[in-house]
Amino acid sequence: MKHFSKSLLLILFMGGFVFATTPTNNKNIRKHPKPSRVSASTGTPLCAGVLPWNSSVAYYTGYEVVYNGHKWKAKWYSYNNTPNGDPYGVWEDEGACN
């Protein structure tokens, strides 16, 4: 059995058909480093140490970014999806930066 731990399987549901594909050219997709969490009790600003969102970076579940003065957390894998406040979207707004 082939091991798929490092490959990404994308499944799209369109009109009752399922399309599955794996990306073939991942050379240009950069992984965003996952920042460590900062305790709210330390008085450190909410966005301290969190990198800005970048459209050419692949983000995975739990990664955090700063975009338009807010801190956002990825609910699942995201590539080139702008944080926008959509409750059904990829990004969860964690609040305004201090």
HELIX and SHEET records of a PDB file:
HELIX    1   1 ALA A   40  THR A   42  5                                   3    
SHEET    1   A 2 LEU A  10  MET A  14  0                                        
SHEET    2   A 2 PHE A  17  THR A  21 -1                                        
SHEET    1   B 3 ARG A  30  LYS A  31  0                                        
SHEET    2   B 3 VAL A  57  TYR A  59  1                                        
SHEET    3   B 3 SER A  78  TYR A  79 -1                                        
SHEET    1   C 3 GLU A  64  TYR A  67  0                                        
SHEET    2   C 3 HIS A  70  ALA A  74 -1                                        
SHEET    3   C 3 TRP A  91  ALA A  96 -1                                        
END                                                                             
